[in-house]
């Protein structure tokens, strides 16, 4: 193998390793942010129960790239928990495919647990 091909192959290898490292770091960051959001909502719910009459409304704004990672199988449930505890959810720069995945997630997480196949 010539030295220029080895350099290219080595460059591709490092690019793939770096991309996987970045992906893992990005997933961990999103997981942490979702956890922090859930904690903030739970804290606000506890304090509003202690102070009757005060209301806490949270909103979630998520871009298409973060939404794509949030719909990952490892994060899907926690993202759904966060989203359903918010008063509103805004998905910016999301594709029709991502919107369909969110709709599917809602159906799977909300409707199917209560659906009985014995009724057919």
VMD Tcl script that builds the backbone (N, CA, C; Angstrom):
set m [mol new atoms 360]
animate dup $m
set s [atomselect $m all]
$s set {name element resname resid chain x y z} {
  {N N UNK 1 A 0.854 -1.167 0.000}
  {CA C UNK 1 A 0.000 0.000 0.000}
  {C C UNK 1 A 0.901 1.231 0.000}
  {N N UNK 2 A 0.585 2.195 -0.842}
  {CA C UNK 2 A 1.424 3.388 -0.913}
  {C C UNK 2 A 1.182 4.261 0.307}
  {N N UNK 3 A 2.133 5.145 0.568}
  {CA C UNK 3 A 2.042 5.980 1.776}
  {C C UNK 3 A 0.863 6.948 1.711}
  {N N UNK 4 A 0.496 7.434 0.520}
  {CA C UNK 4 A -0.641 8.354 0.431}
  {C C UNK 4 A -1.952 7.631 0.751}
  {N N UNK 5 A -2.076 6.368 0.348}
  {CA C UNK 5 A -3.272 5.598 0.674}
  {C C UNK 5 A -3.334 5.294 2.168}
  {N N UNK 6 A -2.183 5.051 2.771}
  {CA C UNK 6 A -2.158 4.803 4.208}
  {C C UNK 6 A -2.576 6.055 4.973}
  {N N UNK 7 A -2.129 7.197 4.512}
  {CA C UNK 7 A -2.493 8.453 5.169}
  {C C UNK 7 A -3.995 8.686 5.047}
  {N N UNK 8 A -4.550 8.444 3.863}
  {CA C UNK 8 A -5.988 8.619 3.668}
  {C C UNK 8 A -6.761 7.639 4.544}
  {N N UNK 9 A -6.345 6.371 4.567}
  {CA C UNK 9 A -7.027 5.364 5.384}
  {C C UNK 9 A -6.944 5.730 6.860}
  {N N UNK 10 A -5.786 6.214 7.303}
  {CA C UNK 10 A -5.621 6.616 8.689}
  {C C UNK 10 A -6.494 7.826 8.996}
  {N N UNK 11 A -6.573 8.765 8.060}
  {CA C UNK 11 A -7.426 9.941 8.244}
  {C C UNK 11 A -8.886 9.562 8.359}
  {N N UNK 12 A -9.331 8.636 7.527}
  {CA C UNK 12 A -10.720 8.160 7.593}
  {C C UNK 12 A -10.978 7.463 8.919}
  {N N UNK 13 A -10.040 6.638 9.381}
  {CA C UNK 13 A -10.177 5.942 10.654}
  {C C UNK 13 A -10.338 6.945 11.799}
  {N N UNK 14 A -9.472 7.958 11.846}
  {CA C UNK 14 A -9.565 8.951 12.913}
  {C C UNK 14 A -10.852 9.758 12.818}
  {N N UNK 15 A -11.300 10.020 11.600}
  {CA C UNK 15 A -12.553 10.756 11.424}
  {C C UNK 15 A -13.727 9.940 11.980}
  {N N UNK 16 A -13.753 8.641 11.705}
  {CA C UNK 16 A -14.822 7.778 12.201}
  {C C UNK 16 A -14.770 7.678 13.725}
  {N N UNK 17 A -13.581 7.504 14.282}
  {CA C UNK 17 A -13.435 7.417 15.741}
  {C C UNK 17 A -13.865 8.727 16.386}
  {N N UNK 18 A -13.451 9.852 15.812}
  {CA C UNK 18 A -13.819 11.164 16.352}
  {C C UNK 18 A -15.325 11.374 16.268}
  {N N UNK 19 A -15.937 10.967 15.151}
  {CA C UNK 19 A -17.382 11.118 14.980}
  {C C UNK 19 A -18.139 10.293 16.028}
  {N N UNK 20 A -17.677 9.065 16.277}
  {CA C UNK 20 A -18.326 8.234 17.296}
  {C C UNK 20 A -18.167 8.839 18.682}
  {N N UNK 21 A -16.993 9.410 18.956}
  {CA C UNK 21 A -16.754 10.061 20.250}
  {C C UNK 21 A -17.687 11.259 20.409}
  {N N UNK 22 A -17.826 12.068 19.358}
  {CA C UNK 22 A -18.700 13.238 19.411}
  {C C UNK 22 A -20.152 12.827 19.585}
  {N N UNK 23 A -20.564 11.774 18.886}
  {CA C UNK 23 A -21.927 11.283 19.000}
  {C C UNK 23 A -22.215 10.840 20.431}
  {N N UNK 24 A -21.301 10.101 21.027}
  {CA C UNK 24 A -21.486 9.636 22.405}
  {C C UNK 24 A -21.550 10.816 23.365}
  {N N UNK 25 A -20.678 11.804 23.165}
  {CA C UNK 25 A -20.673 12.987 24.026}
  {C C UNK 25 A -21.976 13.768 23.866}
  {N N UNK 26 A -22.475 13.877 22.633}
  {CA C UNK 26 A -23.716 14.591 22.378}
  {C C UNK 26 A -24.891 13.875 23.024}
  {N N UNK 27 A -24.938 12.545 22.920}
  {CA C UNK 27 A -26.002 11.770 23.560}
  {C C UNK 27 A -25.978 11.930 25.071}
  {N N UNK 28 A -24.788 11.911 25.655}
  {CA C UNK 28 A -24.663 12.103 27.105}
  {C C UNK 28 A -25.134 13.494 27.512}
  {N N UNK 29 A -24.811 14.495 26.694}
  {CA C UNK 29 A -25.242 15.861 26.979}
  {C C UNK 29 A -26.761 15.973 26.943}
  {N N UNK 30 A -27.387 15.378 25.952}
  {CA C UNK 30 A -28.843 15.427 25.843}
  {C C UNK 30 A -29.491 14.670 27.002}
  {N N UNK 31 A -28.915 13.517 27.350}
  {CA C UNK 31 A -29.432 12.737 28.479}
  {C C UNK 31 A -29.378 13.562 29.764}
  {N N UNK 32 A -28.285 14.274 29.962}
  {CA C UNK 32 A -28.125 15.118 31.155}
  {C C UNK 32 A -29.135 16.254 31.143}
  {N N UNK 33 A -29.335 16.896 29.998}
  {CA C UNK 33 A -30.272 18.008 29.901}
  {C C UNK 33 A -31.707 17.549 30.139}
  {N N UNK 34 A -32.057 16.378 29.622}
  {CA C UNK 34 A -33.399 15.844 29.861}
  {C C UNK 34 A -33.593 15.569 31.349}
  {N N UNK 35 A -32.589 14.967 31.981}
  {CA C UNK 35 A -32.662 14.695 33.419}
  {C C UNK 35 A -32.799 15.959 34.236}
  {N N UNK 36 A -32.048 16.993 33.865}
  {CA C UNK 36 A -32.147 18.270 34.584}
  {C C UNK 36 A -33.525 18.898 34.405}
  {N N UNK 37 A -34.080 18.790 33.202}
  {CA C UNK 37 A -35.424 19.321 32.957}
  {C C UNK 37 A -36.472 18.609 33.796}
  {N N UNK 38 A -36.379 17.295 33.866}
  {CA C UNK 38 A -37.321 16.518 34.678}
  {C C UNK 38 A -37.187 16.898 36.152}
  {N N UNK 39 A -35.956 17.070 36.621}
  {CA C UNK 39 A -35.723 17.471 38.017}
  {C C UNK 39 A -36.322 18.839 38.315}
  {N N UNK 40 A -36.145 19.788 37.397}
  {CA C UNK 40 A -36.710 21.127 37.596}
  {C C UNK 40 A -38.226 21.094 37.659}
  {N N UNK 41 A -38.828 20.301 36.792}
  {CA C UNK 41 A -40.292 20.197 36.794}
  {C C UNK 41 A -40.773 19.550 38.086}
  {N N UNK 42 A -40.104 18.481 38.523}
  {CA C UNK 42 A -40.498 17.820 39.769}
  {C C UNK 42 A -40.344 18.750 40.962}
  {N N UNK 43 A -39.265 19.522 41.006}
  {CA C UNK 43 A -39.063 20.491 42.093}
  {C C UNK 43 A -40.156 21.550 42.091}
  {N N UNK 44 A -40.509 22.025 40.911}
  {CA C UNK 44 A -41.559 23.037 40.818}
  {C C UNK 44 A -42.908 22.469 41.246}
  {N N UNK 45 A -43.175 21.210 40.887}
  {CA C UNK 45 A -44.429 20.574 41.302}
  {C C UNK 45 A -44.494 20.443 42.821}
  {N N UNK 46 A -43.372 20.051 43.428}
  {CA C UNK 46 A -43.334 19.916 44.885}
  {C C UNK 46 A -43.550 21.255 45.572}
  {N N UNK 47 A -42.914 22.304 45.070}
  {CA C UNK 47 A -43.073 23.613 45.698}
  {C C UNK 47 A -44.458 24.186 45.444}
  {N N UNK 48 A -45.072 23.878 44.299}
  {CA C UNK 48 A -46.422 24.376 44.047}
  {C C UNK 48 A -47.441 23.634 44.904}
  {N N UNK 49 A -47.153 22.367 45.244}
  {CA C UNK 49 A -48.028 21.641 46.165}
  {C C UNK 49 A -47.932 22.235 47.561}
  {N N UNK 50 A -46.738 22.698 47.945}
  {CA C UNK 50 A -46.551 23.322 49.252}
  {C C UNK 50 A -47.189 24.708 49.278}
  {N N UNK 51 A -47.114 25.429 48.169}
  {CA C UNK 51 A -47.693 26.773 48.072}
  {C C UNK 51 A -48.922 26.710 47.180}
  {N N UNK 52 A -50.037 26.338 47.752}
  {CA C UNK 52 A -51.268 26.213 46.964}
  {C C UNK 52 A -51.559 27.533 46.268}
  {N N UNK 53 A -51.995 27.430 45.031}
  {CA C UNK 53 A -52.358 28.624 44.283}
  {C C UNK 53 A -51.288 29.065 43.302}
  {N N UNK 54 A -50.028 28.662 43.515}
  {CA C UNK 54 A -49.001 29.057 42.548}
  {C C UNK 54 A -48.927 28.002 41.451}
  {N N UNK 55 A -48.799 28.453 40.235}
  {CA C UNK 55 A -48.733 27.500 39.133}
  {C C UNK 55 A -47.387 27.620 38.445}
  {N N UNK 56 A -46.883 26.507 37.967}
  {CA C UNK 56 A -45.617 26.527 37.245}
  {C C UNK 56 A -45.845 25.920 35.871}
  {N N UNK 57 A -45.576 26.684 34.850}
  {CA C UNK 57 A -45.741 26.194 33.485}
  {C C UNK 57 A -44.385 26.161 32.813}
  {N N UNK 58 A -44.006 25.008 32.324}
  {CA C UNK 58 A -42.735 24.857 31.629}
  {C C UNK 58 A -42.998 24.642 30.155}
  {N N UNK 59 A -42.071 25.095 29.359}
  {CA C UNK 59 A -42.114 24.860 27.929}
  {C C UNK 59 A -40.822 24.203 27.492}
  {N N UNK 60 A -40.884 23.443 26.440}
  {CA C UNK 60 A -39.712 22.757 25.903}
  {C C UNK 60 A -39.516 23.202 24.461}
  {N N UNK 61 A -38.328 23.690 24.153}
  {CA C UNK 61 A -37.973 24.055 22.787}
  {C C UNK 61 A -36.816 23.158 22.385}
  {N N UNK 62 A -36.980 22.449 21.288}
  {CA C UNK 62 A -35.965 21.497 20.850}
  {C C UNK 62 A -35.792 21.623 19.341}
  {N N UNK 63 A -34.547 21.579 18.895}
  {CA C UNK 63 A -34.287 21.656 17.452}
  {C C UNK 63 A -34.281 20.256 16.853}
  {N N UNK 64 A -34.268 20.199 15.539}
  {CA C UNK 64 A -34.370 18.923 14.831}
  {C C UNK 64 A -33.253 17.953 15.158}
  {N N UNK 65 A -32.027 18.458 15.255}
  {CA C UNK 65 A -30.895 17.570 15.543}
  {C C UNK 65 A -31.022 16.976 16.946}
  {N N UNK 66 A -31.335 17.805 17.925}
  {CA C UNK 66 A -31.505 17.310 19.292}
  {C C UNK 66 A -32.716 16.393 19.393}
  {N N UNK 67 A -33.758 16.713 18.643}
  {CA C UNK 67 A -34.945 15.855 18.629}
  {C C UNK 67 A -34.614 14.475 18.093}
  {N N UNK 68 A -33.788 14.442 17.056}
  {CA C UNK 68 A -33.385 13.170 16.472}
  {C C UNK 68 A -32.674 12.304 17.506}
  {N N UNK 69 A -31.763 12.899 18.268}
  {CA C UNK 69 A -31.053 12.142 19.308}
  {C C UNK 69 A -31.968 11.811 20.480}
  {N N UNK 70 A -32.909 12.687 20.798}
  {CA C UNK 70 A -33.830 12.438 21.912}
  {C C UNK 70 A -34.779 11.287 21.622}
  {N N UNK 71 A -35.017 11.026 20.345}
  {CA C UNK 71 A -35.890 9.919 19.967}
  {C C UNK 71 A -35.125 8.604 19.873}
  {N N UNK 72 A -33.865 8.625 20.269}
  {CA C UNK 72 A -33.046 7.419 20.354}
  {C C UNK 72 A -33.697 6.483 21.373}
  {N N UNK 73 A -33.601 5.188 21.134}
  {CA C UNK 73 A -34.246 4.201 22.020}
  {C C UNK 73 A -33.837 4.369 23.485}
  {N N UNK 74 A -32.607 4.790 23.739}
  {CA C UNK 74 A -32.140 4.928 25.120}
  {C C UNK 74 A -32.703 6.170 25.808}
  {N N UNK 75 A -33.121 7.161 25.039}
  {CA C UNK 75 A -33.587 8.418 25.617}
  {C C UNK 75 A -35.078 8.660 25.422}
  {N N UNK 76 A -35.721 7.822 24.630}
  {CA C UNK 76 A -37.098 8.064 24.222}
  {C C UNK 76 A -38.054 8.206 25.409}
  {N N UNK 77 A -37.977 7.307 26.363}
  {CA C UNK 77 A -38.896 7.349 27.514}
  {C C UNK 77 A -38.695 8.613 28.359}
  {N N UNK 78 A -37.435 8.939 28.649}
  {CA C UNK 78 A -37.186 10.124 29.474}
  {C C UNK 78 A -37.564 11.397 28.717}
  {N N UNK 79 A -37.328 11.432 27.402}
  {CA C UNK 79 A -37.751 12.585 26.616}
  {C C UNK 79 A -39.269 12.708 26.639}
  {N N UNK 80 A -39.966 11.590 26.512}
  {CA C UNK 80 A -41.426 11.604 26.551}
  {C C UNK 80 A -41.925 12.104 27.907}
  {N N UNK 81 A -41.276 11.662 28.976}
  {CA C UNK 81 A -41.658 12.120 30.323}
  {C C UNK 81 A -41.486 13.633 30.443}
  {N N UNK 82 A -40.365 14.125 29.951}
  {CA C UNK 82 A -40.110 15.566 30.001}
  {C C UNK 82 A -41.148 16.312 29.165}
  {N N UNK 83 A -41.358 15.867 27.944}
  {CA C UNK 83 A -42.267 16.575 27.033}
  {C C UNK 83 A -43.698 16.592 27.545}
  {N N UNK 84 A -44.161 15.491 28.110}
  {CA C UNK 84 A -45.552 15.434 28.569}
  {C C UNK 84 A -45.773 16.210 29.862}
  {N N UNK 85 A -44.711 16.557 30.562}
  {CA C UNK 85 A -44.841 17.373 31.767}
  {C C UNK 85 A -44.678 18.857 31.488}
  {N N UNK 86 A -44.526 19.216 30.222}
  {CA C UNK 86 A -44.415 20.620 29.832}
  {C C UNK 86 A -45.763 21.111 29.327}
  {N N UNK 87 A -46.020 22.395 29.549}
  {CA C UNK 87 A -47.268 22.986 29.065}
  {C C UNK 87 A -47.275 23.056 27.540}
  {N N UNK 88 A -46.111 23.283 26.962}
  {CA C UNK 88 A -46.021 23.318 25.500}
  {C C UNK 88 A -44.660 22.805 25.058}
  {N N UNK 89 A -44.634 22.247 23.857}
  {CA C UNK 89 A -43.403 21.737 23.260}
  {C C UNK 89 A -43.293 22.329 21.862}
  {N N UNK 90 A -42.160 22.952 21.583}
  {CA C UNK 90 A -41.921 23.536 20.269}
  {C C UNK 90 A -40.751 22.799 19.632}
  {N N UNK 91 A -40.995 22.217 18.480}
  {CA C UNK 91 A -39.953 21.523 17.724}
  {C C UNK 91 A -39.555 22.410 16.548}
  {N N UNK 92 A -38.352 22.962 16.609}
  {CA C UNK 92 A -37.859 23.842 15.552}
  {C C UNK 92 A -37.042 23.046 14.550}
  {N N UNK 93 A -37.136 23.437 13.300}
  {CA C UNK 93 A -36.326 22.852 12.241}
  {C C UNK 93 A -36.391 21.326 12.249}
  {N N UNK 94 A -37.599 20.800 12.372}
  {CA C UNK 94 A -37.766 19.347 12.361}
  {C C UNK 94 A -38.390 18.918 11.036}
  {N N UNK 95 A -38.030 17.755 10.612}
  {CA C UNK 95 A -38.513 17.227 9.331}
  {C C UNK 95 A -39.866 16.538 9.528}
  {N N UNK 96 A -40.600 16.323 8.442}
  {CA C UNK 96 A -41.851 15.569 8.549}
  {C C UNK 96 A -41.642 14.168 9.140}
  {N N UNK 97 A -40.505 13.561 8.834}
  {CA C UNK 97 A -40.199 12.235 9.381}
  {C C UNK 97 A -40.061 12.307 10.908}
  {N N UNK 98 A -39.410 13.366 11.415}
  {CA C UNK 98 A -39.272 13.524 12.862}
  {C C UNK 98 A -40.627 13.754 13.509}
  {N N UNK 99 A -41.478 14.550 12.865}
  {CA C UNK 99 A -42.819 14.785 13.396}
  {C C UNK 99 A -43.606 13.478 13.468}
  {N N UNK 100 A -43.448 12.635 12.453}
  {CA C UNK 100 A -44.115 11.330 12.451}
  {C C UNK 100 A -43.582 10.452 13.584}
  {N N UNK 101 A -42.280 10.518 13.842}
  {CA C UNK 101 A -41.703 9.725 14.931}
  {C C UNK 101 A -42.240 10.185 16.280}
  {N N UNK 102 A -42.418 11.493 16.461}
  {CA C UNK 102 A -42.984 12.008 17.710}
  {C C UNK 102 A -44.423 11.522 17.864}
  {N N UNK 103 A -45.193 11.582 16.783}
  {CA C UNK 103 A -46.579 11.096 16.828}
  {C C UNK 103 A -46.625 9.611 17.170}
  {N N UNK 104 A -45.738 8.836 16.562}
  {CA C UNK 104 A -45.669 7.401 16.844}
  {C C UNK 104 A -45.303 7.159 18.300}
  {N N UNK 105 A -44.360 7.936 18.817}
  {CA C UNK 105 A -43.945 7.795 20.211}
  {C C UNK 105 A -45.118 8.060 21.153}
  {N N UNK 106 A -45.918 9.075 20.840}
  {CA C UNK 106 A -47.070 9.394 21.677}
  {C C UNK 106 A -48.070 8.238 21.648}
  {N N UNK 107 A -48.324 7.698 20.475}
  {CA C UNK 107 A -49.264 6.578 20.352}
  {C C UNK 107 A -48.755 5.372 21.134}
  {N N UNK 108 A -47.481 5.042 20.963}
  {CA C UNK 108 A -46.913 3.869 21.630}
  {C C UNK 108 A -46.886 4.053 23.146}
  {N N UNK 109 A -46.479 5.219 23.611}
  {CA C UNK 109 A -46.318 5.444 25.056}
  {C C UNK 109 A -47.624 5.744 25.770}
  {N N UNK 110 A -48.594 6.317 25.077}
  {CA C UNK 110 A -49.839 6.724 25.739}
  {C C UNK 110 A -50.979 5.756 25.461}
  {N N UNK 111 A -51.210 5.457 24.213}
  {CA C UNK 111 A -52.412 4.687 23.869}
  {C C UNK 111 A -52.254 3.185 24.020}
  {N N UNK 112 A -51.138 2.624 23.601}
  {CA C UNK 112 A -50.998 1.167 23.610}
  {C C UNK 112 A -51.046 0.521 24.991}
  {N N UNK 113 A -50.482 1.149 26.037}
  {CA C UNK 113 A -50.595 0.482 27.348}
  {C C UNK 113 A -52.040 0.288 27.806}
  {N N UNK 114 A -52.960 1.132 27.318}
  {CA C UNK 114 A -54.359 1.030 27.726}
  {C C UNK 114 A -55.202 0.256 26.719}
  {N N UNK 115 A -54.603 -0.146 25.622}
  {CA C UNK 115 A -55.321 -0.836 24.569}
  {C C UNK 115 A -55.364 -2.321 24.877}
  {N N UNK 116 A -56.527 -2.907 24.785}
  {CA C UNK 116 A -56.672 -4.344 25.068}
  {C C UNK 116 A -56.986 -5.076 23.779}
  {N N UNK 117 A -56.171 -6.077 23.475}
  {CA C UNK 117 A -56.394 -6.886 22.285}
  {C C UNK 117 A -57.527 -7.873 22.500}
  {N N UNK 118 A -57.919 -8.112 23.736}
  {CA C UNK 118 A -58.995 -9.064 24.012}
  {C C UNK 118 A -60.354 -8.520 23.603}
  {N N UNK 119 A -60.414 -7.208 23.333}
  {CA C UNK 119 A -61.704 -6.611 22.952}
  {C C UNK 119 A -62.069 -6.915 21.512}
  {N N UNK 120 A -61.164 -7.526 20.747}
  {CA C UNK 120 A -61.460 -7.857 19.347}
  {C C UNK 120 A -61.909 -9.280 19.205}
}
mol reanalyze $m
mol bondsrecalc $m
mol representation Tube
mol addrep $m
